[in-house]
């Protein structure tokens, strides 16, 4: 009864209307069975881009001989700290030129060539080899062949953008700068921030094309495509420049101002 009561309290909090200074969790949307929640409300998810100009430039490798590296390709790197995703700790990341990251040890496990997003998540990826454990920042058929395009990653022992969940935690930031949708010349710049203690993932959209994500997908899914969910796929929610999308792990949800039972996502 204790856990059932706690669950009912959480569901009631999430269903209640949000009023300033009351329950910010009302602005959360559950994405999957694991318990990830998402929000793009500025009260819960602040847009504060992290400067990674001093980071490491990633040089993608083409996914196949029939394409170029900046069209369909990926770069892999070791994480400075593990990142727990759907309950599994990962120590490396593969960054696709098509606007997603996959948790995989190397390009032998994920080649970044998945350029066709799916309407619903989870979904088995179209490329091979692939890792289905992914965060989709702006998954679309993208290209980095235009002027000024760059992929950059940087680790921060103390993240310049505070998570609001755990004080002083570390983060890894991946940025796609001056990318564009294939066949279009409108620049896209966005970044993904992974928080190593709270396990949150935040996508920050600096510039977007006029479609507002009408052919892109943003969300996450687990290894094996067993679980996951989309915040927006093919325009189900408009994505906006100058905004952020926060994906929260169930172990560390934003605290409520009027709910003393749940302080970190679980009952004490």
Long-range contacts (C-beta under 8 A, 24 or more apart in sequence): 2-267, 3-267, 6-261, 6-262, 6-267, 9-259, 9-261, 9-262, 10-262, 13-256, 13-259, 13-262, 21-257, 22-257, 22-258, 23-256, 23-257, 23-258, 23-259, 24-254, 24-256, 24-257, 25-253, 25-254, 25-256, 25-259, 28-248, 28-253, 28-254, 29-231, 30-229, 31-219, 31-220, 31-228, 31-229, 31-230, 31-231, 31-247, 32-122, 32-220, 32-221, 32-222, 32-227, 32-228, 32-229, 33-227, 34-86, 34-87, 34-222, 34-227, 34-250, 35-249, 35-250, 36-220, 36-229, 36-247, 36-248, 36-249, 36-250, 37-247, 37-248, 37-250, 37-253, 38-219, 38-229, 38-231, 38-245, 38-246, 38-247, 38-248, 39-245, 39-246, 39-248, 39-254, 40-231, 40-237, 40-243, 40-244, 40-245, 40-246, 42-243, 42-244, 44-164, 44-246, 44-254, 45-202, 45-244, 45-245, 45-246, 46-161, 46-164, 46-244, 47-204, 47-205, 47-242, 47-243, 47-244, 48-160, 48-161, 48-204, 48-244, 49-161, 49-191, 49-204, 49-206, 50-154, 50-156, 50-159, 50-160, 50-161, 50-171, 50-173, 50-191, 50-193, 50-204, 51-160, 52-152, 52-153, 52-154, 52-173, 52-175, 52-191, 53-152, 54-154, 55-152, 55-153, 55-154, 55-173, 55-175, 56-152, 56-153, 56-154, 57-150, 57-151, 57-152, 58-95, 58-151, 58-152, 58-153, 59-151, 60-95, 60-97, 60-112, 60-144, 60-151, 61-107, 61-111, 63-111, 63-112, 63-113, 63-127, 64-111, 64-113, 67-113, 68-145, 69-97, 70-97, 70-143, 70-144, 70-145, 70-149, 71-97, 71-143, 71-144, 71-145, 71-182, 72-97, 72-98, 72-112, 72-113, 72-115, 72-127, 73-97, 73-111, 73-112, 73-113, 74-102, 74-107, 74-110, 74-111, 74-112, 74-113, 75-107, 75-112, 75-151, 76-104, 76-105, 76-106, 76-107, 76-110, 77-153, 79-155, 79-172, 79-196, 80-155, 80-170, 80-172, 81-155, 81-170, 81-172, 81-196, 82-196, 83-172, 83-194, 83-196, 83-199, 84-199, 84-249, 85-133, 85-135, 85-199, 85-220, 85-222, 86-133, 86-222, 86-223, 86-227, 88-133, 88-223, 90-133, 93-153, 93-172, 93-174, 93-194, 94-131, 95-151, 95-153, 95-174, 97-142, 97-143, 97-144, 97-151, 97-179, 98-139, 98-140, 98-141, 98-142, 99-136, 99-137, 99-138, 99-139, 99-140, 99-142, 99-176, 99-179, 99-190, 99-216, 100-134, 100-135, 100-136, 100-137, 100-139, 101-134, 101-135, 101-137, 101-174, 101-192, 102-130, 102-131, 102-132, 102-133, 102-134, 103-131, 103-133, 103-134, 103-223, 104-131, 104-133, 114-139, 115-140, 115-141, 115-142, 115-182, 116-141, 117-215, 117-216, 117-217, 117-233, 117-234, 118-217, 118-233, 119-233, 119-234, 120-230, 120-233, 121-217, 121-219, 121-220, 121-221, 121-228, 121-229, 121-230, 121-233, 122-221, 122-222, 122-225, 122-226, 122-227, 122-228, 122-229, 123-221, 123-225, 124-225, 125-225, 131-223, 132-221, 132-222, 132-223, 132-224, 132-225, 133-221, 133-222, 133-223, 134-220, 134-221, 135-192, 135-194, 135-201, 135-203, 135-219, 135-220, 135-247, 136-217, 136-218, 136-219, 136-220, 136-221, 136-230, 137-174, 137-176, 137-190, 137-191, 137-192, 137-203, 137-218, 138-176, 138-188, 138-190, 138-203, 138-205, 138-208, 138-213, 138-216, 138-218, 138-239, 139-216, 139-217, 139-218, 140-181, 140-215, 140-216, 140-217, 141-181, 141-182, 141-215, 142-176, 142-179, 142-180, 142-181, 142-182, 142-188, 143-179, 143-180, 143-181, 143-182, 144-176, 144-178, 144-179, 146-178, 146-179, 146-180, 146-185, 146-187, 147-178, 148-177, 148-178, 148-187, 149-177, 149-178, 149-179, 149-180, 150-175, 150-177, 150-178, 151-175, 151-176, 151-177, 152-177, 159-193, 159-195, 161-193, 161-202, 163-195, 163-197, 163-198, 163-200, 163-202, 164-254, 165-195, 165-197, 165-198, 165-200, 165-248, 165-252, 165-254, 166-195, 166-197, 166-198, 166-252, 169-195, 169-196, 169-197, 169-198, 170-195, 170-196, 170-197, 171-195, 171-196, 172-196, 180-209, 181-209, 181-211, 181-215, 184-209, 186-210, 197-252, 198-248, 198-249, 198-251, 198-252, 199-249, 199-251, 199-252, 200-246, 200-247, 200-248, 200-249, 200-252, 201-246, 201-247, 202-244, 202-245, 202-246, 202-247, 203-244, 203-245, 203-247, 204-243, 204-244, 204-245, 205-239, 205-240, 205-241, 205-242, 205-243, 205-244, 205-245, 206-241, 206-242, 207-241, 208-239, 208-240, 208-241, 211-235, 212-238, 212-239, 212-240, 213-237, 213-238, 213-239, 218-245, 219-247, 220-247
